[in-house]
Each structure stands twice: as structure tokens, then as C-alpha cells.
């Protein structure tokens, strides 16, 4: 398994994509100052087949687990990328994303930002069978001790966007 740096970001649904984009542009300035190149802020709706294909490159989707998703539940098409009937998990397809893509000197890309997912899952008959909070969210597990990433996530924390953070690379007494 190894060491990881895990963080979960969250913003209220009332945050506009434009407001989040402005925040990410400020984080991008710091990323550039820290040596990331190239960088890019994206604000996109995933409302076509081509854009959904691109979204899948950005995120595996939000993993949700619920007993109502177990068994012979038939979900309406276009809501999930994967549905495991045995354990009641699925990967939700994002509807929108506002993200910062940064590239380090090894050409490794990292994404920071937010995705918005549907709040309800419907079965093939149109019945709502699952609901989740309406929010912007993102989480990742990174296998790097790079302190620059922690500095960028700190900007999210200072803005009130970090829901949780665990850093196996840095003892809690050193943070």
C-alpha cells in the first residue's frame, strides 16, 4: 500500500463555478511560482459524449455506497460509470468540474479542484432510489512527499475548502 497524502475538498453548492474558477486561478499563480508548468484551470460542463470522455480522464467519479444499490437494481443510463450490485457501490459521473491541472518537472499531472455530481440516482423506471448532498467535492490519494502540493492544499484550507487531510509522509507533530 505505501505512504499516501490524502485530502478531501468540499464547497457548498451555493458556490458559483465562476467564484471557484477565480479561487483556482489564484492557486494556479502559486503553483506557477512553485515551479509547476504547464498549468491550466478548467471550468466545464460534462454534457456531451466527448466531454464525458474527457471527464473520465480527469476523475474516476465519486464512489458512493448504499444498501439500496445492492441486488438487482437497474439504474438509468448515464448516471454512473460503474455499479457493483454485490456491495452496493457505484462511481457517479460528474456533471461539472472546475479544476486546476498542474504538471511537475517529471511531467506528472495532478488535479486540484471540485466536481459537482447529481444529487439523485434513478432506476430505469424514473424512481429516485438514492440521494446525496448537493455540493462540490474532490478527493485524492497521492503517493508523493512533494511539499509544494501541501502548500497548494493549504490555500484550499485557508479558504475553508478542506474537509479532511491525512499525510503519511509528515508526522502530525510536524504539521
N, C-alpha and C positions, 0 to 999 in steps of 0.2 A: 504494500500500500504506500508507504513512504510518507514524508512530510508534505503538508499542504498549507496553503494560505486560503482560507475560506471566508467569503464575505457575502452578505445578502443586503441588497439595496432595496429601498421601498420609498415610494412617493404617493401622496394622496391622489385619488382620481381627479380631484379638482385642479391639479397642476396642469396647465396647458402644455401641449407639445412645444410651443414656441418658448415658454418660460424654461422648460427643461433644456431645450436647444441652446438658449443663451447661457445657462449654467455650464453646459458641457463645453461650450466654446471657451469659457474661462478656464476650465480644467485642461482643455486642449493647449492653451497658451503655456500652462505649467508643464505639460507633457513635452512640448517642443523645447522649453527651457531645460528640461531634464535629459534631452538627447533623443527622444523618440522621433523617428522620421521614416516614412511619412505618417501623417495622422489625418483623420477625417471625421467630421461629425455628420451623421446621417439622421434624417427625420423622415420616416417613410411609413406609408400605409401599405399593408400587405394584402392588396385587394385584386390581384390577378395571378394567374399561374406562374408567370415569370417572376413576379415579386415574391410569391410564396417560396419559389425555388431559392431565391436569394436569402429569404428569411431563414430557411433551413441551414444555410451556410453560416449564419450568424449565431443561431441558438438551437439547441436540441428541443426546445419547447419547455414549458413549465410542467413539471411532474406533479400530478395530483393523485391521491389515493383515497378511495371511499368505498365502503361496502356496497353502495348502490351501483357501483360499476362492475361488480362481480357477477359471474354467471352468464346467462345468455342475453345480456343486454346488447341491443343493436343500436349503436349511435348513428346519428345523422352524419352523412359525409361532410368533410371539410372542417371538422372541429378539432380533430386530433391527428397526430402523425402515427401514434401507436396506442393500442388499447390492449392491455393484458387482462383477459376475462378471469383468470385464476386468482390473481392477487388484487384485482380491482384498481389497477393503476393505469394512467394514460399520460401521454405527452400532449399538452394543449398547443395548438398552433397560435402564434401571436397575431393580433390584428394590426398592431402598430409598434414601431420601435423608434426610439430616439437614443442613439448610441454614439459613443466615441470609439473609434478604432485607432489603436496605437501600434506601431511597429518598432521593435527594438533592433539593435545592431545585428542580431542573428537572423533577422527577417521573420521573427516570430510575432504574430499578431495577437493582441489581447483586446477584448471588448469591455467597455465600462459604460453603463447607462441603464436604460429602462425599456421594458417591453410591456405592452398592455394586452391582456388576454380576455377572452369572453368571460362573462360572469356566470353564464348558464350553459350546461350541456343538455342537448335534446336527443331523445331517442328518434328512431325513424318515423314515428307517428307524430312528432312535434311536441311531445310531453317533456317538460323540464324535469330532469332526473338528478341534477347535481347543480349546486351553486357555490360560488366562491366570492371573496371580496372584490369589489371594483377598485383596482389600484394599478399603479405602475410598479413593476418589480423586476429584479435581476439578481441572480446569484451565480457564483463560480467557485471552483476549486482550482487553484493554480499551484503548480509544482515548481516554484521559484522563490529564492530568498531575496530577490531584487527589491531593495529598499525604495526604489523610485515608485513602484506600484503602491506601496504602503502610503507614500506621500500623496499620491493621487486619491486613494481611497479616503485619506484623512480629509481632503477637501469635501468629499461627499458627507463625511461625518460632521464636519463643521457646519454644513448646510442642513443637517438633520435627516439625511437620507440613508444612513447606515442602520439597518435593523439588527444585524449581528455580524461579528467578526471573530475569527479564530485563526491564530497564526502559530503553527507548529514550529516555525523557524526561529521565533523570538519568544523566550520565556516571558510569562505575564509580568514578572517583576521588572523586566527591562523595557516594557512599553510605556 
